[in-house]
Amino acid sequence: MDFDLKGLAAWITRNNLMNKPFFHFTKEEVLNLCEAVHLATIPVEYRVPYLKKGELVFPTPTHPRFAYWADGQTLFETLKEMGADPETINRYCARQHSGKSPYIKKEDKK
């Protein structure tokens, strides 16, 4: 089961509870925290990205591991894992590598 630690931490921060000792929490804060923890542990059926006619699709909800925009793995890592061809990888990743291809075949190295 995945646990949404980022979401829970954001909730705690939004409610100014990060630096407050637990024994100073009001009854309402404790109940709200319990609800937030419960919601953070509800199983989520994450979906993985896929290629559709050469276009990379991130379905909702995408597993956090693939969310490059939120500290997940890079597009290059995701595309390699998906078995994307070099042309597709280059199309999506060249800008991240200053216009150079991130895909280098072993036989191309000298």
WOLINNOR-V960724 format. One record per run of one state. SS is the DSSP state (A for helix, B for strand, O for the rest). FROM is the first residue (numbers start at 0). LEN is the number of residues. Records with the same first field share a line. If there is no record, write none. Layout:
BEGIN
SS=FROM-LEN + FROM-LEN
END
This chain:
BEGIN
O=0-4 + 14-7 + 24-2 + 40-6 + 47-2 + 52-2 + 57-4 + 62-1 + 66-1 + 70-4 + 82-3 + 97-8 + 108-2
A=4-10 + 21-3 + 26-14 + 63-3 + 67-3 + 74-8 + 85-12 + 105-3
B=46-1 + 49-3 + 54-3 + 61-1
END
